[in-house]
Amino acid sequence: MPDELRAVGSEPDYRFSLANERTMLAYLRTALALIAAGVALLQVFDHPLDTAAGAVLVGAGVAVAANSYRRWRRVEEALRRDEPLPFSRVPAAAAVVLVAVAAAVLIGRLWQP
């Protein structure tokens, strides 16, 4: 943990810090799955819709991975200050991206000549 974060507030119950770390790791697993799915679409299919969907999934995976540390740090600071935990829009955004990509690929497959 960075030294400047240790100086914030007081040491929280270690169980909360460990839960926060597990959440960050879950975000990273989700990011890895999004990137893997995107790369699979890019490598296996050559339809323009699949290429776009693959690029969107890879981009979403990068965004989730980049946000994971930021979220971990914000939650850790809130725990140390005994403040309410910050709200995150990442789960909703990831769900919207997945539904949109799945719908686009499915519609593209059904209406393909």
N, CA, C and O atoms as a printed pandas DataFrame, in Angstrom:
     atom_number atom_name residue_name chain_id  residue_number  x_coord  y_coord  z_coord
0              1         N          MET        A               1    0.856   -1.171    0.000
1              2        CA          MET        A               1    0.000    0.000    0.000
2              3         C          MET        A               1    0.901    1.232    0.000
3              4         O          MET        A               1    1.868    1.296    0.759
4              5         N          PRO        A               2    0.587    2.204   -0.844
5              6        CA          PRO        A               2    1.400    3.420   -0.879
6              7         C          PRO        A               2    1.434    4.105    0.486
7              8         O          PRO        A               2    0.438    4.123    1.210
8              9         N          ASP        A               3    2.590    4.666    0.822
9             10        CA          ASP        A               3    2.760    5.311    2.123
10            11         C          ASP        A               3    1.786    6.464    2.343
11            12         O          ASP        A               3    1.316    6.676    3.460
12            13         N          GLU        A               4    1.478    7.217    1.269
13            14        CA          GLU        A               4    0.554    8.348    1.451
14            15         C          GLU        A               4   -0.851    7.867    1.819
15            16         O          GLU        A               4   -1.592    8.587    2.490
16            17         N          LEU        A               5   -1.223    6.664    1.390
17            18        CA          LEU        A               5   -2.528    6.126    1.761
18            19         C          LEU        A               5   -2.535    5.678    3.224
19            20         O          LEU        A               5   -3.557    5.781    3.901
20            21         N          ARG        A               6   -1.413    5.189    3.700
21            22        CA          ARG        A               6   -1.321    4.794    5.114
22            23         C          ARG        A               6   -1.495    5.985    6.052
23            24         O          ARG        A               6   -1.904    5.826    7.202
24            25         N          ALA        A               7   -1.183    7.169    5.556
25            26        CA          ALA        A               7   -1.293    8.373    6.387
26            27         C          ALA        A               7   -2.728    8.882    6.483
27            28         O          ALA        A               7   -3.022    9.747    7.309
28            29         N          VAL        A               8   -3.622    8.358    5.649
29            30        CA          VAL        A               8   -5.023    8.806    5.636
30            31         C          VAL        A               8   -5.793    8.098    6.745
31            32         O          VAL        A               8   -5.773    6.870    6.831
32            33         N          GLY        A               9   -6.467    8.864    7.589
33            34        CA          GLY        A               9   -7.350    8.293    8.616
34            35         C          GLY        A               9   -6.663    7.291    9.514
35            36         O          GLY        A               9   -5.487    7.429    9.851
36            37         N          SER        A              10   -7.430    6.267    9.898
37            38        CA          SER        A              10   -6.904    5.230   10.783
38            39         C          SER        A              10   -6.992    3.877   10.088
39            40         O          SER        A              10   -7.714    3.709    9.105
40            41         N          GLU        A              11   -6.248    2.928   10.617
41            42        CA          GLU        A              11   -6.210    1.585   10.042
42            43         C          GLU        A              11   -7.583    0.923   10.185
43            44         O          GLU        A              11   -8.083    0.782   11.300
44            45         N          PRO        A              12   -8.204    0.511    9.054
45            46        CA          PRO        A              12   -9.515   -0.148    9.150
46            47         C          PRO        A              12   -9.355   -1.608    9.557
47            48         O          PRO        A              12   -8.249   -2.149    9.558
48            49         N          ASP        A              13  -10.457   -2.228    9.897
49            50        CA          ASP        A              13  -10.475   -3.660   10.168
50            51         C          ASP        A              13   -9.913   -4.369    8.933
51            52         O          ASP        A              13  -10.360   -4.110    7.815
52            53         N          TYR        A              14   -8.948   -5.250    9.124
53            54        CA          TYR        A              14   -8.272   -5.893    7.992
54            55         C          TYR        A              14   -9.248   -6.667    7.107
55            56         O          TYR        A              14   -8.990   -6.836    5.915
56            57         N          ARG        A              15  -10.349   -7.135    7.661
57            58        CA          ARG        A              15  -11.318   -7.882    6.852
58            59         C          ARG        A              15  -11.932   -7.006    5.761
59            60         O          ARG        A              15  -12.197   -7.473    4.654
60            61         N          PHE        A              16  -12.154   -5.726    6.089
61            62        CA          PHE        A              16  -12.701   -4.810    5.081
62            63         C          PHE        A              16  -11.677   -4.525    3.993
63            64         O          PHE        A              16  -12.021   -4.447    2.813
64            65         N          SER        A              17  -10.418   -4.369    4.390
65            66        CA          SER        A              17   -9.363   -4.153    3.391
66            67         C          SER        A              17   -9.208   -5.367    2.484
67            68         O          SER        A              17   -9.032   -5.226    1.274
68            69         N          LEU        A              18   -9.272   -6.554    3.069
69            70        CA          LEU        A              18   -9.160   -7.765    2.260
70            71         C          LEU        A              18  -10.359   -7.920    1.323
71            72         O          LEU        A              18  -10.197   -8.344    0.178
72            73         N          ALA        A              19  -11.546   -7.583    1.794
73            74        CA          ALA        A              19  -12.735   -7.635    0.934
74            75         C          ALA        A              19  -12.610   -6.635   -0.205
75            76         O          ALA        A              19  -13.008   -6.924   -1.334
76            77         N          ASN        A              20  -12.063   -5.473    0.081
77            78        CA          ASN        A              20  -11.848   -4.467   -0.952
78            79         C          ASN        A              20  -10.857   -4.990   -1.999
79            80         O          ASN        A              20  -11.045   -4.786   -3.198
80            81         N          GLU        A              21   -9.814   -5.658   -1.537
81            82        CA          GLU        A              21   -8.837   -6.224   -2.461
82            83         C          GLU        A              21   -9.465   -7.325   -3.319
83            84         O          GLU        A              21   -9.197   -7.402   -4.518
84            85         N          ARG        A              22  -10.296   -8.174   -2.713
85            86        CA          ARG        A              22  -10.976   -9.227   -3.488
86            87         C          ARG        A              22  -11.890   -8.622   -4.548
87            88         O          ARG        A              22  -12.016   -9.159   -5.648
88            89         N          THR        A              23  -12.519   -7.514   -4.213
89            90        CA          THR        A              23  -13.379   -6.846   -5.192
90            91         C          THR        A              23  -12.553   -6.330   -6.361
91            92         O          THR        A              23  -12.964   -6.454   -7.514
92            93         N          MET        A              24  -11.389   -5.752   -6.072
93            94        CA          MET        A              24  -10.527   -5.280   -7.152
94            95         C          MET        A              24  -10.096   -6.460   -8.035
95            96         O          MET        A              24  -10.074   -6.343   -9.261
96            97         N          LEU        A              25   -9.759   -7.574   -7.421
97            98        CA          LEU        A              25   -9.365   -8.742   -8.204
98            99         C          LEU        A              25  -10.530   -9.264   -9.054
99           100         O          LEU        A              25  -10.315   -9.753  -10.163
100          101         N          ALA        A              26  -11.756   -9.162   -8.542
101          102        CA          ALA        A              26  -12.932   -9.552   -9.333
102          103         C          ALA        A              26  -13.097   -8.625  -10.537
103          104         O          ALA        A              26  -13.438   -9.078  -11.630
104          105         N          TYR        A              27  -12.855   -7.332  -10.337
105          106        CA          TYR        A              27  -12.885   -6.392  -11.459
106          107         C          TYR        A              27  -11.835   -6.784  -12.495
107          108         O          TYR        A              27  -12.106   -6.742  -13.695
108          109         N          LEU        A              28  -10.636   -7.167  -12.041
109          110        CA          LEU        A              28   -9.580   -7.554  -12.975
110          111         C          LEU        A              28   -9.933   -8.845  -13.712
111          112         O          LEU        A              28   -9.621   -8.978  -14.896
112          113         N          ARG        A              29  -10.576   -9.793  -13.038
113          114        CA          ARG        A              29  -11.022  -11.022  -13.725
114          115         C          ARG        A              29  -12.077  -10.688  -14.782
115          116         O          ARG        A              29  -12.068  -11.248  -15.878
116          117         N          THR        A              30  -12.971   -9.785  -14.447
117          118        CA          THR        A              30  -13.989   -9.368  -15.411
118          119         C          THR        A              30  -13.335   -8.697  -16.614
119          120         O          THR        A              30  -13.705   -8.958  -17.758
120          121         N          ALA        A              31  -12.357   -7.826  -16.343
121          122        CA          ALA        A              31  -11.641   -7.155  -17.431
122          123         C          ALA        A              31  -10.944   -8.169  -18.324
123          124         O          ALA        A              31  -10.988   -8.059  -19.549
124          125         N          LEU        A              32  -10.301   -9.155  -17.713
125          126        CA          LEU        A              32   -9.615  -10.192  -18.485
126          127         C          LEU        A              32  -10.603  -10.969  -19.345
127          128         O          LEU        A              32  -10.307  -11.272  -20.501
128          129         N          ALA        A              33  -11.767  -11.293  -18.803
129          130        CA          ALA        A              33  -12.786  -12.013  -19.573
130          131         C          ALA        A              33  -13.291  -11.176  -20.746
131          132         O          ALA        A              33  -13.484  -11.699  -21.844
132          133         N          LEU        A              34  -13.506   -9.881  -20.520
133          134        CA          LEU        A              34  -13.946   -9.002  -21.606
134          135         C          LEU        A              34  -12.891   -8.920  -22.708
135          136         O          LEU        A              34  -13.212   -8.982  -23.895
136          137         N          ILE        A              35  -11.637   -8.782  -22.304
137          138        CA          ILE        A              35  -10.558   -8.698  -23.289
138          139         C          ILE        A              35  -10.432  -10.015  -24.053
139          140         O          ILE        A              35  -10.267  -10.011  -25.273
140          141         N          ALA        A              36  -10.511  -11.137  -23.343
141          142        CA          ALA        A              36  -10.412  -12.445  -24.006
142          143         C          ALA        A              36  -11.554  -12.651  -24.991
143          144         O          ALA        A              36  -11.336  -13.151  -26.095
144          145         N          ALA        A              37  -12.760  -12.274  -24.607
145          146        CA          ALA        A              37  -13.905  -12.414  -25.516
146          147         C          ALA        A              37  -13.729  -11.518  -26.743
147          148         O          ALA        A              37  -14.031  -11.920  -27.867
148          149         N          GLY        A              38  -13.239  -10.307  -26.515
149          150        CA          GLY        A              38  -13.008   -9.401  -27.636
150          151         C          GLY        A              38  -11.942   -9.918  -28.582
151          152         O          GLY        A              38  -12.111   -9.862  -29.801
152          153         N          VAL        A              39  -10.854  -10.418  -28.036
153          154        CA          VAL        A              39   -9.788  -10.968  -28.876
154          155         C          VAL        A              39  -10.302  -12.187  -29.638
155          156         O          VAL        A              39   -9.962  -12.369  -30.807
156          157         N          ALA        A              40  -11.106  -13.012  -29.003
157          158        CA          ALA        A              40  -11.673  -14.177  -29.690
158          159         C          ALA        A              40  -12.526  -13.748  -30.879
159          160         O          ALA        A              40  -12.420  -14.325  -31.961
160          161         N          LEU        A              41  -13.364  -12.747  -30.683
161          162        CA          LEU        A              41  -14.176  -12.256  -31.805
162          163         C          LEU        A              41  -13.291  -11.712  -32.922
163          164         O          LEU        A              41  -13.559  -11.937  -34.102
164          165         N          LEU        A              42  -12.247  -11.004  -32.547
165          166        CA          LEU        A              42  -11.358  -10.424  -33.554
166          167         C          LEU        A              42  -10.585  -11.501  -34.314
167          168         O          LEU        A              42  -10.312  -11.335  -35.503
168          169         N          GLN        A              43  -10.232  -12.585  -33.659
169          170        CA          GLN        A              43   -9.417  -13.625  -34.289
170          171         C          GLN        A              43  -10.234  -14.656  -35.065
171          172         O          GLN        A              43   -9.781  -15.156  -36.094
172          173         N          VAL        A              44  -11.424  -14.975  -34.584
173          174        CA          VAL        A              44  -12.183  -16.074  -35.165
174          175         C          VAL        A              44  -13.075  -15.619  -36.322
175          176         O          VAL        A              44  -13.204  -16.323  -37.323
176          177         N          PHE        A              45  -13.683  -14.453  -36.185
177          178        CA          PHE        A              45  -14.637  -13.988  -37.199
178          179         C          PHE        A              45  -14.071  -12.794  -37.946
179          180         O          PHE        A              45  -13.277  -12.026  -37.405
180          181         N          ASP        A              46  -14.490  -12.648  -39.196
181          182        CA          ASP        A              46  -13.990  -11.523  -39.977
182          183         C          ASP        A              46  -15.104  -10.606  -40.491
183          184         O          ASP        A              46  -14.859   -9.754  -41.346
184          185         N          HIS        A              47  -16.298  -10.772  -39.986
185          186        CA          HIS        A              47  -17.408   -9.881  -40.341
186          187         C          HIS        A              47  -17.174   -8.521  -39.680
187          188         O          HIS        A              47  -16.704   -8.469  -38.543
188          189         N          PRO        A              48  -17.491   -7.425  -40.365
189          190        CA          PRO        A              48  -17.267   -6.101  -39.773
190          191         C          PRO        A              48  -17.971   -5.897  -38.424
191          192         O          PRO        A              48  -17.452   -5.210  -37.545
192          193         N          LEU        A              49  -19.147   -6.495  -38.271
193          194        CA          LEU        A              49  -19.872   -6.385  -37.001
194          195         C          LEU        A              49  -19.111   -7.089  -35.874
195          196         O          LEU        A              49  -19.045   -6.593  -34.750
196          197         N          ASP        A              50  -18.542   -8.245  -36.193
197          198        CA          ASP        A              50  -17.749   -8.970  -35.192
198          199         C          ASP        A              50  -16.481   -8.202  -34.844
199          200         O          ASP        A              50  -16.063   -8.180  -33.687
200          201         N          THR        A              51  -15.880   -7.584  -35.827
201          202        CA          THR        A              51  -14.684   -6.775  -35.581
202          203         C          THR        A              51  -15.021   -5.603  -34.662
203          204         O          THR        A              51  -14.280   -5.308  -33.725
204          205         N          ALA        A              52  -16.132   -4.945  -34.934
205          206        CA          ALA        A              52  -16.545   -3.817  -34.080
206          207         C          ALA        A              52  -16.874   -4.300  -32.667
207          208         O          ALA        A              52  -16.481   -3.673  -31.683
208          209         N          ALA        A              53  -17.598   -5.417  -32.573
209          210        CA          ALA        A              53  -17.953   -5.958  -31.255
210          211         C          ALA        A              53  -16.701   -6.365  -30.487
211          212         O          ALA        A              53  -16.605   -6.117  -29.285
212          213         N          GLY        A              54  -15.748   -6.983  -31.162
213          214        CA          GLY        A              54  -14.499   -7.370  -30.515
214          215         C          GLY        A              54  -13.733   -6.165  -30.005
215          216         O          GLY        A              54  -13.197   -6.183  -28.898
216          217         N          ALA        A              55  -13.684   -5.117  -30.817
217          218        CA          ALA        A              55  -12.984   -3.901  -30.394
218          219         C          ALA        A              55  -13.673   -3.254  -29.198
219          220         O          ALA        A              55  -13.008   -2.761  -28.287
220          221         N          VAL        A              56  -14.997   -3.255  -29.199
221          222        CA          VAL        A              56  -15.740   -2.683  -28.068
222          223         C          VAL        A              56  -15.468   -3.486  -26.796
223          224         O          VAL        A              56  -15.268   -2.910  -25.727
224          225         N          LEU        A              57  -15.460   -4.813  -26.912
225          226        CA          LEU        A              57  -15.205   -5.648  -25.735
226          227         C          LEU        A              57  -13.790   -5.448  -25.194
227          228         O          LEU        A              57  -13.592   -5.367  -23.982
228          229         N          VAL        A              58  -12.815   -5.370  -26.084
229          230        CA          VAL        A              58  -11.439   -5.123  -25.632
230          231         C          VAL        A              58  -11.359   -3.760  -24.954
231          232         O          VAL        A              58  -10.736   -3.626  -23.901
232          233         N          GLY        A              59  -11.983   -2.753  -25.552
233          234        CA          GLY        A              59  -11.991   -1.424  -24.945
234          235         C          GLY        A              59  -12.672   -1.410  -23.589
235          236         O          GLY        A              59  -12.199   -0.754  -22.661
236          237         N          ALA        A              60  -13.781   -2.132  -23.468
237          238        CA          ALA        A              60  -14.477   -2.213  -22.187
238          239         C          ALA        A              60  -13.606   -2.909  -21.144
239          240         O          ALA        A              60  -13.581   -2.506  -19.981
240          241         N          GLY        A              61  -12.899   -3.947  -21.561
241          242        CA          GLY        A              61  -12.002   -4.642  -20.643
242          243         C          GLY        A              61  -10.880   -3.741  -20.148
243          244         O          GLY        A              61  -10.532   -3.759  -18.967
244          245         N          VAL        A              62  -10.321   -2.963  -21.051
245          246        CA          VAL        A              62   -9.268   -2.017  -20.660
246          247         C          VAL        A              62   -9.831   -0.985  -19.688
247          248         O          VAL        A              62   -9.177   -0.641  -18.704
248          249         N          ALA        A              63  -11.035   -0.489  -19.955
249          250        CA          ALA        A              63  -11.647    0.508  -19.069
250          251         C          ALA        A              63  -11.919   -0.066  -17.681
251          252         O          ALA        A              63  -11.679    0.605  -16.678
252          253         N          VAL        A              64  -12.413   -1.291  -17.615
253          254        CA          VAL        A              64  -12.691   -1.916  -16.318
254          255         C          VAL        A              64  -11.385   -2.140  -15.556
255          256         O          VAL        A              64  -11.313   -1.891  -14.353
256          257         N          ALA        A              65  -10.358   -2.610  -16.258
257          258        CA          ALA        A              65   -9.065   -2.835  -15.600
258          259         C          ALA        A              65   -8.485   -1.522  -15.084
259          260         O          ALA        A              65   -7.977   -1.463  -13.964
260          261         N          ALA        A              66   -8.559   -0.485  -15.888
261          262        CA          ALA        A              66   -8.015    0.809  -15.477
262          263         C          ALA        A              66   -8.779    1.371  -14.282
263          264         O          ALA        A              66   -8.194    2.028  -13.420
264          265         N          ASN        A              67  -10.068    1.117  -14.230
265          266        CA          ASN        A              67  -10.881    1.642  -13.141
266          267         C          ASN        A              67  -10.709    0.845  -11.842
267          268         O          ASN        A              67  -11.015    1.358  -10.766
268          269         N          SER        A              68  -10.230   -0.389  -11.924
269          270        CA          SER        A              68  -10.179   -1.250  -10.737
270          271         C          SER        A              68   -9.287   -0.673   -9.643
271          272         O          SER        A              68   -9.668   -0.684   -8.472
272          273         N          TYR        A              69   -8.119   -0.174  -10.000
273          274        CA          TYR        A              69   -7.231    0.391   -8.981
274          275         C          TYR        A              69   -7.824    1.678   -8.410
275          276         O          TYR        A              69   -7.789    1.913   -7.203
276          277         N          ARG        A              70   -8.367    2.504   -9.303
277          278        CA          ARG        A              70   -8.975    3.761   -8.853
278          279         C          ARG        A              70  -10.089    3.484   -7.847
279          280         O          ARG        A              70  -10.182    4.155   -6.819
280          281         N          ARG        A              71  -10.924    2.504   -8.140
281          282        CA          ARG        A              71  -12.018    2.148   -7.230
282          283         C          ARG        A              71  -11.467    1.595   -5.920
283          284         O          ARG        A              71  -11.936    1.964   -4.843
284          285         N          TRP        A              72  -10.465    0.704   -6.008
285          286        CA          TRP        A              72   -9.871    0.150   -4.794
286          287         C          TRP        A              72   -9.359    1.270   -3.897
287          288         O          TRP        A              72   -9.594    1.265   -2.688
288          289         N          ARG        A              73   -8.665    2.220   -4.489
289          290        CA          ARG        A              73   -8.086    3.311   -3.704
290          291         C          ARG        A              73   -9.177    4.178   -3.066
291          292         O          ARG        A              73   -9.068    4.541   -1.895
292          293         N          ARG        A              74  -10.219    4.509   -3.821
293          294        CA          ARG        A              74  -11.303    5.332   -3.272
294          295         C          ARG        A              74  -11.997    4.626   -2.109
295          296         O          ARG        A              74  -12.320    5.252   -1.100
296          297         N          VAL        A              75  -12.222    3.329   -2.253
297          298        CA          VAL        A              75  -12.868    2.568   -1.175
298          299         C          VAL        A              75  -11.941    2.483    0.031
299          300         O          VAL        A              75  -12.383    2.637    1.169
300          301         N          GLU        A              76  -10.666    2.241   -0.213
301          302        CA          GLU        A              76   -9.709    2.150    0.894
302          303         C          GLU        A              76   -9.645    3.471    1.674
303          304         O          GLU        A              76   -9.592    3.464    2.903
304          305         N          GLU        A              77   -9.650    4.591    0.962
305          306        CA          GLU        A              77   -9.647    5.900    1.631
306          307         C          GLU        A              77  -10.924    6.101    2.441
307          308         O          GLU        A              77  -10.881    6.613    3.560
308          309         N          ALA        A              78  -12.059    5.699    1.874
309          310        CA          ALA        A              78  -13.329    5.831    2.595
310          311         C          ALA        A              78  -13.320    4.958    3.853
311          312         O          ALA        A              78  -13.797    5.388    4.904
312          313         N          LEU        A              79  -12.792    3.761    3.759
313          314        CA          LEU        A              79  -12.705    2.887    4.932
314          315         C          LEU        A              79  -11.832    3.520    6.011
315          316         O          LEU        A              79  -12.175    3.489    7.193
316          317         N          ARG        A              80  -10.709    4.090    5.602
317          318        CA          ARG        A              80   -9.784    4.687    6.567
318          319         C          ARG        A              80  -10.375    5.934    7.224
319          320         O          ARG        A              80  -10.038    6.256    8.363
320          321         N          ARG        A              81  -11.247    6.627    6.514
321          322        CA          ARG        A              81  -11.864    7.844    7.064
322          323         C          ARG        A              81  -13.206    7.555    7.725
323          324         O          ARG        A              81  -13.854    8.465    8.243
324          325         N          ASP        A              82  -13.620    6.298    7.710
325          326        CA          ASP        A              82  -14.914    5.886    8.258
326          327         C          ASP        A              82  -16.056    6.653    7.590
327          328         O          ASP        A              82  -16.970    7.141    8.254
328          329         N          GLU        A              83  -15.980    6.746    6.254
329          330        CA          GLU        A              83  -16.986    7.427    5.443
330          331         C          GLU        A              83  -17.800    6.392    4.669
331          332         O          GLU        A              83  -17.403    5.231    4.570
332          333         N          PRO        A              84  -18.932    6.814    4.126
333          334        CA          PRO        A              84  -19.698    5.889    3.271
334          335         C          PRO        A              84  -18.870    5.497    2.040
335          336         O          PRO        A              84  -18.055    6.280    1.553
336          337         N          LEU        A              85  -19.089    4.300    1.559
337          338        CA          LEU        A              85  -18.338    3.845    0.389
338          339         C          LEU        A              85  -18.797    4.584   -0.860
339          340         O          LEU        A              85  -19.979    4.901   -0.999
340          341         N          PRO        A              86  -17.863    4.861   -1.771
341          342        CA          PRO        A              86  -18.221    5.594   -2.991
342          343         C          PRO        A              86  -19.059    4.732   -3.935
343          344         O          PRO        A              86  -18.938    3.507   -3.957
344          345         N          PHE        A              87  -19.894    5.388   -4.697
345          346        CA          PHE        A              87  -20.750    4.728   -5.680
346          347         C          PHE        A              87  -19.951    4.488   -6.951
347          348         O          PHE        A              87  -19.100    5.302   -7.309
348          349         N          SER        A              88  -20.214    3.385   -7.635
349          350        CA          SER        A              88  -19.540    3.084   -8.893
350          351         C          SER        A              88  -20.562    2.790   -9.979
351          352         O          SER        A              88  -21.524    2.052   -9.767
352          353         N          ARG        A              89  -20.337    3.375  -11.131
353          354        CA          ARG        A              89  -21.191    3.116  -12.291
354          355         C          ARG        A              89  -20.633    2.005  -13.179
355          356         O          ARG        A              89  -21.260    1.637  -14.172
356          357         N          VAL        A              90  -19.471    1.471  -12.837
357          358        CA          VAL        A              90  -18.814    0.477  -13.680
358          359         C          VAL        A              90  -19.666   -0.779  -13.875
359          360         O          VAL        A              90  -19.785   -1.234  -15.013
360          361         N          PRO        A              91  -20.269   -1.368  -12.831
361          362        CA          PRO        A              91  -21.079   -2.569  -13.084
362          363         C          PRO        A              91  -22.231   -2.316  -14.059
363          364         O          PRO        A              91  -22.487   -3.136  -14.942
364          365         N          ALA        A              92  -22.913   -1.206  -13.907
365          366        CA          ALA        A              92  -24.019   -0.899  -14.823
366          367         C          ALA        A              92  -23.502   -0.652  -16.235
367          368         O          ALA        A              92  -24.106   -1.107  -17.206
368          369         N          ALA        A              93  -22.397    0.060  -16.353
369          370        CA          ALA        A              93  -21.828    0.338  -17.679
370          371         C          ALA        A              93  -21.383   -0.961  -18.347
371          372         O          ALA        A              93  -21.610   -1.148  -19.543
372          373         N          ALA        A              94  -20.755   -1.855  -17.593
373          374        CA          ALA        A              94  -20.325   -3.137  -18.156
374          375         C          ALA        A              94  -21.527   -3.954  -18.623
375          376         O          ALA        A              94  -21.475   -4.586  -19.678
376          377         N          ALA        A              95  -22.601   -3.943  -17.851
377          378        CA          ALA        A              95  -23.811   -4.676  -18.242
378          379         C          ALA        A              95  -24.403   -4.101  -19.525
379          380         O          ALA        A              95  -24.816   -4.850  -20.410
380          381         N          VAL        A              96  -24.444   -2.784  -19.627
381          382        CA          VAL        A              96  -24.985   -2.140  -20.836
382          383         C          VAL        A              96  -24.136   -2.495  -22.053
383          384         O          VAL        A              96  -24.673   -2.808  -23.116
384          385         N          VAL        A              97  -22.821   -2.450  -21.905
385          386        CA          VAL        A              97  -21.931   -2.793  -23.024
386          387         C          VAL        A              97  -22.135   -4.243  -23.446
387          388         O          VAL        A              97  -22.233   -4.536  -24.638
388          389         N          LEU        A              98  -22.201   -5.149  -22.476
389          390        CA          LEU        A              98  -22.387   -6.564  -22.817
390          391         C          LEU        A              98  -23.710   -6.819  -23.522
391          392         O          LEU        A              98  -23.757   -7.556  -24.507
392          393         N          VAL        A              99  -24.776   -6.218  -23.029
393          394        CA          VAL        A              99  -26.090   -6.405  -23.668
394          395         C          VAL        A              99  -26.083   -5.818  -25.076
395          396         O          VAL        A              99  -26.602   -6.435  -26.006
396          397         N          ALA        A             100  -25.502   -4.641  -25.239
397          398        CA          ALA        A             100  -25.462   -4.001  -26.556
398          399         C          ALA        A             100  -24.644   -4.820  -27.553
399          400         O          ALA        A             100  -25.061   -5.009  -28.695
400          401         N          VAL        A             101  -23.486   -5.303  -27.121
401          402        CA          VAL        A             101  -22.637   -6.100  -28.015
402          403         C          VAL        A             101  -23.319   -7.420  -28.361
403          404         O          VAL        A             101  -23.335   -7.827  -29.522
404          405         N          ALA        A             102  -23.880   -8.084  -27.363
405          406        CA          ALA        A             102  -24.558   -9.359  -27.623
406          407         C          ALA        A             102  -25.742   -9.163  -28.562
407          408         O          ALA        A             102  -25.944   -9.964  -29.475
408          409         N          ALA        A             103  -26.523   -8.114  -28.351
409          410        CA          ALA        A             103  -27.667   -7.854  -29.223
410          411         C          ALA        A             103  -27.204   -7.545  -30.647
411          412         O          ALA        A             103  -27.796   -8.030  -31.612
412          413         N          ALA        A             104  -26.157   -6.746  -30.780
413          414        CA          ALA        A             104  -25.658   -6.399  -32.115
414          415         C          ALA        A             104  -25.147   -7.634  -32.853
415          416         O          ALA        A             104  -25.436   -7.811  -34.037
416          417         N          VAL        A             105  -24.401   -8.478  -32.172
417          418        CA          VAL        A             105  -23.872   -9.686  -32.814
418          419         C          VAL        A             105  -25.006  -10.653  -33.159
419          420         O          VAL        A             105  -25.014  -11.240  -34.241
420          421         N          LEU        A             106  -25.949  -10.816  -32.254
421          422        CA          LEU        A             106  -27.073  -11.717  -32.512
422          423         C          LEU        A             106  -27.922  -11.221  -33.678
423          424         O          LEU        A             106  -28.275  -11.997  -34.567
424          425         N          ILE        A             107  -28.247   -9.945  -33.676
425          426        CA          ILE        A             107  -29.040   -9.384  -34.781
426          427         C          ILE        A             107  -28.270   -9.482  -36.092
427          428         O          ILE        A             107  -28.840   -9.805  -37.134
428          429         N          GLY        A             108  -26.978   -9.203  -36.032
429          430        CA          GLY        A             108  -26.156   -9.324  -37.239
430          431         C          GLY        A             108  -26.119  -10.742  -37.786
431          432         O          GLY        A             108  -26.101  -10.936  -39.002
432          433         N          ARG        A             109  -26.108  -11.729  -36.911
433          434        CA          ARG        A             109  -26.100  -13.134  -37.343
434          435         C          ARG        A             109  -27.458  -13.536  -37.913
435          436         O          ARG        A             109  -27.519  -14.266  -38.903
436          437         N          LEU        A             110  -28.536  -13.074  -37.308
437          438        CA          LEU        A             110  -29.865  -13.458  -37.773
438          439         C          LEU        A             110  -30.219  -12.810  -39.105
439          440         O          LEU        A             110  -30.921  -13.414  -39.916
440          441         N          TRP        A             111  -29.745  -11.591  -39.342
441          442        CA          TRP        A             111  -30.100  -10.881  -40.567
442          443         C          TRP        A             111  -29.006  -10.909  -41.629
443          444         O          TRP        A             111  -29.056  -10.156  -42.602
444          445         N          GLN        A             112  -28.033  -11.769  -41.441
445          446        CA          GLN        A             112  -26.947  -11.875  -42.404
446          447         C          GLN        A             112  -27.418  -12.684  -43.605
447          448         O          GLN        A             112  -28.006  -13.751  -43.429
448          449         N          PRO        A             113  -27.172  -12.199  -44.830
449          450        CA          PRO        A             113  -27.626  -12.949  -46.018
450          451         C          PRO        A             113  -26.877  -14.252  -46.227
451          452         O          PRO        A             113  -27.155  -14.978  -47.182
